[in-house]
Amino acid sequence: MADDQPTEDVPTGYWVAFGYQNHVLPVPADDAPRAGTKVAALCGVLVPAGEESERDDRPVCAWCSGEVRAGNVRLVPSPS
Ligand SMILES: [Zn+2]
């Protein structure tokens, strides 16, 4: 794997809050309906689609924030 991947190849995601923490949810590759399904944050924590809310003052997930800091995901505005 090369270190010089163009930024366009970096997956995108956005901060959401669920459970006890804020997590980053990857942006789905398509617009497939998510109703009734579970979606996984970067760290692998699952949340039923639609139960996440806007980022708030909960603690941030160490794994998700680490991925953001490492540049493994590009933050985009929440689609909601
Ligand atoms: Zn997380």
PDB file of the backbone (N, CA, C, O) and the ligand in Angstrom, with CONECT records:
HET     ZN  A 101       1
ATOM      1  N   MET A   1       0.837  -1.209   0.000  1.00  0.00           N
ATOM      2  CA  MET A   1       0.000   0.000   0.000  1.00  0.00           C
ATOM      3  C   MET A   1       0.866   1.251   0.000  1.00  0.00           C
ATOM      4  O   MET A   1       1.779   1.380   0.816  1.00  0.00           O
ATOM      5  N   ALA A   2       0.591   2.138  -0.881  1.00  0.00           N
ATOM      6  CA  ALA A   2       1.358   3.375  -0.938  1.00  0.00           C
ATOM      7  C   ALA A   2       0.819   4.375   0.082  1.00  0.00           C
ATOM      8  O   ALA A   2      -0.357   4.348   0.446  1.00  0.00           O
ATOM      9  N   ASP A   3       1.694   5.241   0.525  1.00  0.00           N
ATOM     10  CA  ASP A   3       1.281   6.248   1.490  1.00  0.00           C
ATOM     11  C   ASP A   3       0.700   7.486   0.809  1.00  0.00           C
ATOM     12  O   ASP A   3       0.111   8.349   1.460  1.00  0.00           O
ATOM     13  N   ASP A   4       0.873   7.558  -0.506  1.00  0.00           N
ATOM     14  CA  ASP A   4       0.524   8.801  -1.199  1.00  0.00           C
ATOM     15  C   ASP A   4      -0.803   8.655  -1.953  1.00  0.00           C
ATOM     16  O   ASP A   4      -0.945   9.155  -3.069  1.00  0.00           O
ATOM     17  N   GLN A   5      -1.751   7.983  -1.351  1.00  0.00           N
ATOM     18  CA  GLN A   5      -3.049   7.869  -2.000  1.00  0.00           C
ATOM     19  C   GLN A   5      -3.689   9.248  -2.131  1.00  0.00           C
ATOM     20  O   GLN A   5      -3.603  10.070  -1.218  1.00  0.00           O
ATOM     21  N   PRO A   6      -4.318   9.489  -3.251  1.00  0.00           N
ATOM     22  CA  PRO A   6      -5.014  10.773  -3.389  1.00  0.00           C
ATOM     23  C   PRO A   6      -6.159  10.868  -2.387  1.00  0.00           C
ATOM     24  O   PRO A   6      -6.799   9.869  -2.060  1.00  0.00           O
ATOM     25  N   THR A   7      -6.402  12.072  -1.909  1.00  0.00           N
ATOM     26  CA  THR A   7      -7.409  12.252  -0.870  1.00  0.00           C
ATOM     27  C   THR A   7      -8.794  11.846  -1.352  1.00  0.00           C
ATOM     28  O   THR A   7      -9.672  11.556  -0.540  1.00  0.00           O
ATOM     29  N   GLU A   8      -8.997  11.823  -2.665  1.00  0.00           N
ATOM     30  CA  GLU A   8     -10.320  11.456  -3.167  1.00  0.00           C
ATOM     31  C   GLU A   8     -10.667  10.018  -2.794  1.00  0.00           C
ATOM     32  O   GLU A   8     -11.840   9.650  -2.739  1.00  0.00           O
ATOM     33  N   ASP A   9      -9.643   9.212  -2.539  1.00  0.00           N
ATOM     34  CA  ASP A   9      -9.896   7.816  -2.211  1.00  0.00           C
ATOM     35  C   ASP A   9     -10.192   7.611  -0.730  1.00  0.00           C
ATOM     36  O   ASP A   9     -10.557   6.511  -0.313  1.00  0.00           O
ATOM     37  N   VAL A  10     -10.039   8.659   0.060  1.00  0.00           N
ATOM     38  CA  VAL A  10     -10.295   8.515   1.489  1.00  0.00           C
ATOM     39  C   VAL A  10     -11.799   8.441   1.714  1.00  0.00           C
ATOM     40  O   VAL A  10     -12.540   9.309   1.250  1.00  0.00           O
ATOM     41  N   PRO A  11     -12.248   7.430   2.410  1.00  0.00           N
ATOM     42  CA  PRO A  11     -13.691   7.352   2.686  1.00  0.00           C
ATOM     43  C   PRO A  11     -14.159   8.539   3.503  1.00  0.00           C
ATOM     44  O   PRO A  11     -13.382   9.139   4.245  1.00  0.00           O
ATOM     45  N   THR A  12     -15.414   8.871   3.369  1.00  0.00           N
ATOM     46  CA  THR A  12     -15.967   9.995   4.111  1.00  0.00           C
ATOM     47  C   THR A  12     -16.900   9.484   5.204  1.00  0.00           C
ATOM     48  O   THR A  12     -17.449   8.385   5.128  1.00  0.00           O
ATOM     49  N   GLY A  13     -17.053  10.307   6.198  1.00  0.00           N
ATOM     50  CA  GLY A  13     -17.944   9.957   7.300  1.00  0.00           C
ATOM     51  C   GLY A  13     -18.326  11.213   8.048  1.00  0.00           C
ATOM     52  O   GLY A  13     -17.808  12.296   7.774  1.00  0.00           O
ATOM     53  N   TYR A  14     -19.221  11.068   8.979  1.00  0.00           N
ATOM     54  CA  TYR A  14     -19.691  12.230   9.737  1.00  0.00           C
ATOM     55  C   TYR A  14     -19.948  11.819  11.178  1.00  0.00           C
ATOM     56  O   TYR A  14     -20.241  10.659  11.468  1.00  0.00           O
ATOM     57  N   TRP A  15     -19.832  12.791  12.072  1.00  0.00           N
ATOM     58  CA  TRP A  15     -20.027  12.538  13.498  1.00  0.00           C
ATOM     59  C   TRP A  15     -21.507  12.368  13.817  1.00  0.00           C
ATOM     60  O   TRP A  15     -22.358  13.127  13.352  1.00  0.00           O
ATOM     61  N   VAL A  16     -21.781  11.368  14.608  1.00  0.00           N
ATOM     62  CA  VAL A  16     -23.128  11.186  15.149  1.00  0.00           C
ATOM     63  C   VAL A  16     -22.986  10.811  16.618  1.00  0.00           C
ATOM     64  O   VAL A  16     -21.908  10.433  17.076  1.00  0.00           O
ATOM     65  N   ALA A  17     -24.069  10.921  17.331  1.00  0.00           N
ATOM     66  CA  ALA A  17     -24.091  10.531  18.739  1.00  0.00           C
ATOM     67  C   ALA A  17     -25.058   9.378  18.913  1.00  0.00           C
ATOM     68  O   ALA A  17     -26.202   9.435  18.462  1.00  0.00           O
ATOM     69  N   PHE A  18     -24.589   8.340  19.567  1.00  0.00           N
ATOM     70  CA  PHE A  18     -25.496   7.286  20.016  1.00  0.00           C
ATOM     71  C   PHE A  18     -24.821   6.546  21.151  1.00  0.00           C
ATOM     72  O   PHE A  18     -23.603   6.599  21.325  1.00  0.00           O
ATOM     73  N   GLY A  19     -25.658   5.846  21.929  1.00  0.00           N
ATOM     74  CA  GLY A  19     -25.097   5.190  23.098  1.00  0.00           C
ATOM     75  C   GLY A  19     -24.516   6.233  24.032  1.00  0.00           C
ATOM     76  O   GLY A  19     -25.153   7.242  24.332  1.00  0.00           O
ATOM     77  N   TYR A  20     -23.308   5.979  24.484  1.00  0.00           N
ATOM     78  CA  TYR A  20     -22.694   6.873  25.455  1.00  0.00           C
ATOM     79  C   TYR A  20     -21.660   7.792  24.828  1.00  0.00           C
ATOM     80  O   TYR A  20     -21.026   8.581  25.529  1.00  0.00           O
ATOM     81  N   GLN A  21     -21.482   7.699  23.508  1.00  0.00           N
ATOM     82  CA  GLN A  21     -20.375   8.418  22.887  1.00  0.00           C
ATOM     83  C   GLN A  21     -20.780   9.010  21.544  1.00  0.00           C
ATOM     84  O   GLN A  21     -21.839   8.704  20.997  1.00  0.00           O
ATOM     85  N   ASN A  22     -19.900   9.871  21.030  1.00  0.00           N
ATOM     86  CA  ASN A  22     -19.976  10.318  19.646  1.00  0.00           C
ATOM     87  C   ASN A  22     -19.105   9.401  18.806  1.00  0.00           C
ATOM     88  O   ASN A  22     -17.976   9.083  19.180  1.00  0.00           O
ATOM     89  N   HIS A  23     -19.638   8.977  17.665  1.00  0.00           N
ATOM     90  CA  HIS A  23     -18.903   8.106  16.751  1.00  0.00           C
ATOM     91  C   HIS A  23     -18.946   8.699  15.351  1.00  0.00           C
ATOM     92  O   HIS A  23     -19.752   9.582  15.056  1.00  0.00           O
ATOM     93  N   VAL A  24     -18.064   8.198  14.496  1.00  0.00           N
ATOM     94  CA  VAL A  24     -18.098   8.583  13.083  1.00  0.00           C
ATOM     95  C   VAL A  24     -18.754   7.458  12.294  1.00  0.00           C
ATOM     96  O   VAL A  24     -18.313   6.310  12.331  1.00  0.00           O
ATOM     97  N   LEU A  25     -19.817   7.815  11.580  1.00  0.00           N
ATOM     98  CA  LEU A  25     -20.472   6.861  10.691  1.00  0.00           C
ATOM     99  C   LEU A  25     -19.943   7.059   9.289  1.00  0.00           C
ATOM    100  O   LEU A  25     -19.947   8.180   8.781  1.00  0.00           O
ATOM    101  N   PRO A  26     -19.485   5.988   8.648  1.00  0.00           N
ATOM    102  CA  PRO A  26     -19.082   6.126   7.252  1.00  0.00           C
ATOM    103  C   PRO A  26     -20.284   6.479   6.383  1.00  0.00           C
ATOM    104  O   PRO A  26     -21.396   6.011   6.625  1.00  0.00           O
ATOM    105  N   VAL A  27     -20.047   7.310   5.368  1.00  0.00           N
ATOM    106  CA  VAL A  27     -21.113   7.632   4.425  1.00  0.00           C
ATOM    107  C   VAL A  27     -21.309   6.415   3.517  1.00  0.00           C
ATOM    108  O   VAL A  27     -20.348   5.917   2.930  1.00  0.00           O
ATOM    109  N   PRO A  28     -22.551   5.936   3.403  1.00  0.00           N
ATOM    110  CA  PRO A  28     -22.790   4.765   2.542  1.00  0.00           C
ATOM    111  C   PRO A  28     -22.400   5.052   1.105  1.00  0.00           C
ATOM    112  O   PRO A  28     -22.487   6.187   0.634  1.00  0.00           O
ATOM    113  N   ALA A  29     -21.972   4.010   0.420  1.00  0.00           N
ATOM    114  CA  ALA A  29     -21.535   4.174  -0.967  1.00  0.00           C
ATOM    115  C   ALA A  29     -22.711   4.444  -1.895  1.00  0.00           C
ATOM    116  O   ALA A  29     -22.521   4.968  -2.992  1.00  0.00           O
ATOM    117  N   ASP A  30     -23.895   4.104  -1.481  1.00  0.00           N
ATOM    118  CA  ASP A  30     -25.064   4.335  -2.324  1.00  0.00           C
ATOM    119  C   ASP A  30     -26.189   4.896  -1.461  1.00  0.00           C
ATOM    120  O   ASP A  30     -26.007   5.139  -0.268  1.00  0.00           O
ATOM    121  N   ASP A  31     -27.322   5.094  -2.059  1.00  0.00           N
ATOM    122  CA  ASP A  31     -28.455   5.651  -1.324  1.00  0.00           C
ATOM    123  C   ASP A  31     -29.435   4.571  -0.907  1.00  0.00           C
ATOM    124  O   ASP A  31     -30.626   4.836  -0.742  1.00  0.00           O
ATOM    125  N   ALA A  32     -28.947   3.382  -0.740  1.00  0.00           N
ATOM    126  CA  ALA A  32     -29.827   2.277  -0.352  1.00  0.00           C
ATOM    127  C   ALA A  32     -30.548   2.625   0.941  1.00  0.00           C
ATOM    128  O   ALA A  32     -29.956   3.193   1.858  1.00  0.00           O
ATOM    129  N   PRO A  33     -31.803   2.287   1.007  1.00  0.00           N
ATOM    130  CA  PRO A  33     -32.568   2.560   2.239  1.00  0.00           C
ATOM    131  C   PRO A  33     -31.934   1.842   3.419  1.00  0.00           C
ATOM    132  O   PRO A  33     -31.522   0.687   3.308  1.00  0.00           O
ATOM    133  N   ARG A  34     -31.861   2.529   4.542  1.00  0.00           N
ATOM    134  CA  ARG A  34     -31.219   1.938   5.708  1.00  0.00           C
ATOM    135  C   ARG A  34     -32.252   1.517   6.750  1.00  0.00           C
ATOM    136  O   ARG A  34     -31.902   0.925   7.771  1.00  0.00           O
ATOM    137  N   ALA A  35     -33.512   1.819   6.494  1.00  0.00           N
ATOM    138  CA  ALA A  35     -34.534   1.568   7.512  1.00  0.00           C
ATOM    139  C   ALA A  35     -34.530   0.107   7.934  1.00  0.00           C
ATOM    140  O   ALA A  35     -34.512  -0.795   7.096  1.00  0.00           O
ATOM    141  N   GLY A  36     -34.547  -0.111   9.214  1.00  0.00           N
ATOM    142  CA  GLY A  36     -34.605  -1.464   9.729  1.00  0.00           C
ATOM    143  C   GLY A  36     -33.268  -2.163   9.783  1.00  0.00           C
ATOM    144  O   GLY A  36     -33.172  -3.282  10.288  1.00  0.00           O
ATOM    145  N   THR A  37     -32.241  -1.525   9.275  1.00  0.00           N
ATOM    146  CA  THR A  37     -30.924  -2.143   9.279  1.00  0.00           C
ATOM    147  C   THR A  37     -30.052  -1.477  10.328  1.00  0.00           C
ATOM    148  O   THR A  37     -30.362  -0.396  10.829  1.00  0.00           O
ATOM    149  N   LYS A  38     -28.971  -2.137  10.643  1.00  0.00           N
ATOM    150  CA  LYS A  38     -28.012  -1.535  11.549  1.00  0.00           C
ATOM    151  C   LYS A  38     -26.833  -1.021  10.750  1.00  0.00           C
ATOM    152  O   LYS A  38     -26.404  -1.634   9.772  1.00  0.00           O
ATOM    153  N   VAL A  39     -26.324   0.106  11.179  1.00  0.00           N
ATOM    154  CA  VAL A  39     -25.159   0.673  10.530  1.00  0.00           C
ATOM    155  C   VAL A  39     -24.007   0.645  11.527  1.00  0.00           C
ATOM    156  O   VAL A  39     -24.217   0.730  12.737  1.00  0.00           O
ATOM    157  N   ALA A  40     -22.799   0.525  11.010  1.00  0.00           N
ATOM    158  CA  ALA A  40     -21.632   0.398  11.869  1.00  0.00           C
ATOM    159  C   ALA A  40     -20.802   1.666  11.818  1.00  0.00           C
ATOM    160  O   ALA A  40     -20.519   2.194  10.743  1.00  0.00           O
ATOM    161  N   ALA A  41     -20.415   2.148  12.984  1.00  0.00           N
ATOM    162  CA  ALA A  41     -19.467   3.249  13.056  1.00  0.00           C
ATOM    163  C   ALA A  41     -18.080   2.739  12.660  1.00  0.00           C
ATOM    164  O   ALA A  41     -17.876   1.536  12.495  1.00  0.00           O
ATOM    165  N   LEU A  42     -17.145   3.650  12.513  1.00  0.00           N
ATOM    166  CA  LEU A  42     -15.783   3.256  12.142  1.00  0.00           C
ATOM    167  C   LEU A  42     -15.214   2.213  13.094  1.00  0.00           C
ATOM    168  O   LEU A  42     -14.466   1.327  12.681  1.00  0.00           O
ATOM    169  N   CYS A  43     -15.563   2.320  14.340  1.00  0.00           N
ATOM    170  CA  CYS A  43     -15.022   1.423  15.350  1.00  0.00           C
ATOM    171  C   CYS A  43     -15.745   0.087  15.380  1.00  0.00           C
ATOM    172  O   CYS A  43     -15.347  -0.816  16.116  1.00  0.00           O
ATOM    173  N   GLY A  44     -16.806  -0.050  14.584  1.00  0.00           N
ATOM    174  CA  GLY A  44     -17.518  -1.312  14.534  1.00  0.00           C
ATOM    175  C   GLY A  44     -18.735  -1.369  15.423  1.00  0.00           C
ATOM    176  O   GLY A  44     -19.471  -2.355  15.398  1.00  0.00           O
ATOM    177  N   VAL A  45     -18.967  -0.330  16.211  1.00  0.00           N
ATOM    178  CA  VAL A  45     -20.167  -0.318  17.053  1.00  0.00           C
ATOM    179  C   VAL A  45     -21.389  -0.147  16.164  1.00  0.00           C
ATOM    180  O   VAL A  45     -21.420   0.717  15.287  1.00  0.00           O
ATOM    181  N   LEU A  46     -22.388  -0.976  16.400  1.00  0.00           N
ATOM    182  CA  LEU A  46     -23.588  -0.954  15.567  1.00  0.00           C
ATOM    183  C   LEU A  46     -24.666  -0.096  16.203  1.00  0.00           C
ATOM    184  O   LEU A  46     -24.807  -0.041  17.425  1.00  0.00           O
ATOM    185  N   VAL A  47     -25.420   0.570  15.346  1.00  0.00           N
ATOM    186  CA  VAL A  47     -26.571   1.336  15.806  1.00  0.00           C
ATOM    187  C   VAL A  47     -27.684   1.114  14.784  1.00  0.00           C
ATOM    188  O   VAL A  47     -27.431   1.156  13.580  1.00  0.00           O
ATOM    189  N   PRO A  48     -28.921   0.878  15.249  1.00  0.00           N
ATOM    190  CA  PRO A  48     -30.019   0.792  14.288  1.00  0.00           C
ATOM    191  C   PRO A  48     -30.120   2.094  13.501  1.00  0.00           C
ATOM    192  O   PRO A  48     -30.100   3.180  14.080  1.00  0.00           O
ATOM    193  N   ALA A  49     -30.227   1.982  12.200  1.00  0.00           N
ATOM    194  CA  ALA A  49     -30.286   3.176  11.361  1.00  0.00           C
ATOM    195  C   ALA A  49     -31.412   4.079  11.818  1.00  0.00           C
ATOM    196  O   ALA A  49     -32.531   3.625  12.055  1.00  0.00           O
ATOM    197  N   GLY A  50     -31.109   5.359  11.938  1.00  0.00           N
ATOM    198  CA  GLY A  50     -32.116   6.324  12.337  1.00  0.00           C
ATOM    199  C   GLY A  50     -32.102   6.629  13.818  1.00  0.00           C
ATOM    200  O   GLY A  50     -32.715   7.602  14.257  1.00  0.00           O
ATOM    201  N   GLU A  51     -31.402   5.800  14.605  1.00  0.00           N
ATOM    202  CA  GLU A  51     -31.364   6.060  16.046  1.00  0.00           C
ATOM    203  C   GLU A  51     -30.197   6.945  16.441  1.00  0.00           C
ATOM    204  O   GLU A  51     -30.088   7.348  17.599  1.00  0.00           O
ATOM    205  N   GLU A  52     -29.330   7.250  15.497  1.00  0.00           N
ATOM    206  CA  GLU A  52     -28.238   8.152  15.807  1.00  0.00           C
ATOM    207  C   GLU A  52     -28.756   9.586  15.786  1.00  0.00           C
ATOM    208  O   GLU A  52     -29.754   9.887  15.130  1.00  0.00           O
ATOM    209  N   SER A  53     -28.075  10.457  16.503  1.00  0.00           N
ATOM    210  CA  SER A  53     -28.494  11.853  16.522  1.00  0.00           C
ATOM    211  C   SER A  53     -27.285  12.739  16.256  1.00  0.00           C
ATOM    212  O   SER A  53     -26.161  12.260  16.103  1.00  0.00           O
ATOM    213  N   GLU A  54     -27.542  14.032  16.206  1.00  0.00           N
ATOM    214  CA  GLU A  54     -26.460  14.978  15.958  1.00  0.00           C
ATOM    215  C   GLU A  54     -25.395  14.862  17.030  1.00  0.00           C
ATOM    216  O   GLU A  54     -25.686  14.537  18.181  1.00  0.00           O
ATOM    217  N   ARG A  55     -24.159  15.132  16.639  1.00  0.00           N
ATOM    218  CA  ARG A  55     -23.074  15.115  17.605  1.00  0.00           C
ATOM    219  C   ARG A  55     -23.385  16.066  18.759  1.00  0.00           C
ATOM    220  O   ARG A  55     -23.835  17.191  18.544  1.00  0.00           O
ATOM    221  N   ASP A  56     -23.143  15.609  19.967  1.00  0.00           N
ATOM    222  CA  ASP A  56     -23.415  16.459  21.120  1.00  0.00           C
ATOM    223  C   ASP A  56     -22.227  16.409  22.071  1.00  0.00           C
ATOM    224  O   ASP A  56     -21.100  16.122  21.667  1.00  0.00           O
ATOM    225  N   ASP A  57     -22.497  16.690  23.331  1.00  0.00           N
ATOM    226  CA  ASP A  57     -21.368  16.829  24.261  1.00  0.00           C
ATOM    227  C   ASP A  57     -20.987  15.522  24.950  1.00  0.00           C
ATOM    228  O   ASP A  57     -20.292  15.538  25.966  1.00  0.00           O
ATOM    229  N   ARG A  58     -21.428  14.407  24.417  1.00  0.00           N
ATOM    230  CA  ARG A  58     -20.945  13.124  24.928  1.00  0.00           C
ATOM    231  C   ARG A  58     -19.450  12.974  24.642  1.00  0.00           C
ATOM    232  O   ARG A  58     -18.906  13.658  23.775  1.00  0.00           O
ATOM    233  N   PRO A  59     -18.795  12.077  25.373  1.00  0.00           N
ATOM    234  CA  PRO A  59     -17.385  11.833  25.048  1.00  0.00           C
ATOM    235  C   PRO A  59     -17.257  11.288  23.627  1.00  0.00           C
ATOM    236  O   PRO A  59     -18.161  10.621  23.123  1.00  0.00           O
ATOM    237  N   VAL A  60     -16.140  11.578  22.997  1.00  0.00           N
ATOM    238  CA  VAL A  60     -15.931  11.036  21.653  1.00  0.00           C
ATOM    239  C   VAL A  60     -15.287   9.658  21.772  1.00  0.00           C
ATOM    240  O   VAL A  60     -14.489   9.398  22.673  1.00  0.00           O
ATOM    241  N   CYS A  61     -15.651   8.797  20.853  1.00  0.00           N
ATOM    242  CA  CYS A  61     -15.088   7.459  20.778  1.00  0.00           C
ATOM    243  C   CYS A  61     -13.603   7.558  20.429  1.00  0.00           C
ATOM    244  O   CYS A  61     -13.231   8.210  19.453  1.00  0.00           O
ATOM    245  N   ALA A  62     -12.767   6.915  21.221  1.00  0.00           N
ATOM    246  CA  ALA A  62     -11.322   7.021  21.000  1.00  0.00           C
ATOM    247  C   ALA A  62     -10.926   6.445  19.643  1.00  0.00           C
ATOM    248  O   ALA A  62     -10.064   6.997  18.960  1.00  0.00           O
ATOM    249  N   TRP A  63     -11.547   5.349  19.258  1.00  0.00           N
ATOM    250  CA  TRP A  63     -11.193   4.731  17.974  1.00  0.00           C
ATOM    251  C   TRP A  63     -11.602   5.636  16.815  1.00  0.00           C
ATOM    252  O   TRP A  63     -10.808   5.895  15.912  1.00  0.00           O
ATOM    253  N   CYS A  64     -12.848   6.115  16.846  1.00  0.00           N
ATOM    254  CA  CYS A  64     -13.324   6.948  15.746  1.00  0.00           C
ATOM    255  C   CYS A  64     -12.501   8.233  15.635  1.00  0.00           C
ATOM    256  O   CYS A  64     -12.120   8.630  14.534  1.00  0.00           O
ATOM    257  N   SER A  65     -12.229   8.875  16.754  1.00  0.00           N
ATOM    258  CA  SER A  65     -11.457  10.112  16.684  1.00  0.00           C
ATOM    259  C   SER A  65     -10.038   9.826  16.229  1.00  0.00           C
ATOM    260  O   SER A  65      -9.422  10.653  15.557  1.00  0.00           O
ATOM    261  N   GLY A  66      -9.507   8.651  16.592  1.00  0.00           N
ATOM    262  CA  GLY A  66      -8.169   8.287  16.131  1.00  0.00           C
ATOM    263  C   GLY A  66      -8.113   8.104  14.626  1.00  0.00           C
ATOM    264  O   GLY A  66      -7.131   8.481  13.986  1.00  0.00           O
ATOM    265  N   GLU A  67      -9.176   7.520  14.054  1.00  0.00           N
ATOM    266  CA  GLU A  67      -9.230   7.344  12.608  1.00  0.00           C
ATOM    267  C   GLU A  67      -9.285   8.693  11.898  1.00  0.00           C
ATOM    268  O   GLU A  67      -8.662   8.882  10.853  1.00  0.00           O
ATOM    269  N   VAL A  68     -10.038   9.627  12.480  1.00  0.00           N
ATOM    270  CA  VAL A  68     -10.124  10.962  11.903  1.00  0.00           C
ATOM    271  C   VAL A  68      -8.752  11.637  11.955  1.00  0.00           C
ATOM    272  O   VAL A  68      -8.293  12.228  10.977  1.00  0.00           O
ATOM    273  N   ARG A  69      -8.112  11.532  13.125  1.00  0.00           N
ATOM    274  CA  ARG A  69      -6.811  12.176  13.293  1.00  0.00           C
ATOM    275  C   ARG A  69      -5.778  11.573  12.358  1.00  0.00           C
ATOM    276  O   ARG A  69      -4.896  12.277  11.867  1.00  0.00           O
ATOM    277  N   ALA A  70      -5.882  10.266  12.109  1.00  0.00           N
ATOM    278  CA  ALA A  70      -4.921   9.580  11.247  1.00  0.00           C
ATOM    279  C   ALA A  70      -5.181   9.866   9.769  1.00  0.00           C
ATOM    280  O   ALA A  70      -4.383   9.486   8.912  1.00  0.00           O
ATOM    281  N   GLY A  71      -6.294  10.535   9.468  1.00  0.00           N
ATOM    282  CA  GLY A  71      -6.598  10.840   8.079  1.00  0.00           C
ATOM    283  C   GLY A  71      -7.199   9.674   7.321  1.00  0.00           C
ATOM    284  O   GLY A  71      -7.213   9.670   6.090  1.00  0.00           O
ATOM    285  N   ASN A  72      -7.695   8.686   8.049  1.00  0.00           N
ATOM    286  CA  ASN A  72      -8.295   7.517   7.393  1.00  0.00           C
ATOM    287  C   ASN A  72      -9.738   7.751   6.987  1.00  0.00           C
ATOM    288  O   ASN A  72     -10.343   6.922   6.308  1.00  0.00           O
ATOM    289  N   VAL A  73     -10.278   8.864   7.398  1.00  0.00           N
ATOM    290  CA  VAL A  73     -11.637   9.221   6.999  1.00  0.00           C
ATOM    291  C   VAL A  73     -11.689  10.739   6.874  1.00  0.00           C
ATOM    292  O   VAL A  73     -11.076  11.463   7.658  1.00  0.00           O
ATOM    293  N   ARG A  74     -12.427  11.200   5.883  1.00  0.00           N
ATOM    294  CA  ARG A  74     -12.588  12.646   5.690  1.00  0.00           C
ATOM    295  C   ARG A  74     -13.968  13.030   6.194  1.00  0.00           C
ATOM    296  O   ARG A  74     -14.975  12.463   5.771  1.00  0.00           O
ATOM    297  N   LEU A  75     -14.005  14.001   7.106  1.00  0.00           N
ATOM    298  CA  LEU A  75     -15.283  14.387   7.698  1.00  0.00           C
ATOM    299  C   LEU A  75     -16.101  15.228   6.738  1.00  0.00           C
ATOM    300  O   LEU A  75     -15.585  16.127   6.074  1.00  0.00           O
ATOM    301  N   VAL A  76     -17.360  14.926   6.678  1.00  0.00           N
ATOM    302  CA  VAL A  76     -18.305  15.677   5.857  1.00  0.00           C
ATOM    303  C   VAL A  76     -19.475  16.059   6.756  1.00  0.00           C
ATOM    304  O   VAL A  76     -19.663  15.461   7.815  1.00  0.00           O
ATOM    305  N   PRO A  77     -20.267  17.055   6.341  1.00  0.00           N
ATOM    306  CA  PRO A  77     -21.424  17.427   7.161  1.00  0.00           C
ATOM    307  C   PRO A  77     -22.423  16.271   7.247  1.00  0.00           C
ATOM    308  O   PRO A  77     -22.553  15.477   6.315  1.00  0.00           O
ATOM    309  N   SER A  78     -23.110  16.192   8.355  1.00  0.00           N
ATOM    310  CA  SER A  78     -24.156  15.184   8.497  1.00  0.00           C
ATOM    311  C   SER A  78     -25.210  15.384   7.419  1.00  0.00           C
ATOM    312  O   SER A  78     -25.617  16.515   7.155  1.00  0.00           O
ATOM    313  N   PRO A  79     -25.660  14.290   6.790  1.00  0.00           N
ATOM    314  CA  PRO A  79     -26.653  14.415   5.700  1.00  0.00           C
ATOM    315  C   PRO A  79     -28.037  14.776   6.181  1.00  0.00           C
ATOM    316  O   PRO A  79     -28.887  15.128   5.362  1.00  0.00           O
ATOM    317  N   SER A  80     -28.304  14.705   7.468  1.00  0.00           N
ATOM    318  CA  SER A  80     -29.678  14.930   7.929  1.00  0.00           C
ATOM    319  C   SER A  80     -29.994  16.410   7.993  1.00  0.00           C
ATOM    320  O   SER A  80     -31.106  16.788   8.360  1.00  0.00           O
TER     321      SER A  80
HETATM  322 ZN    ZN A 101     -16.615   4.868  17.513  1.00  0.00          ZN2+
END
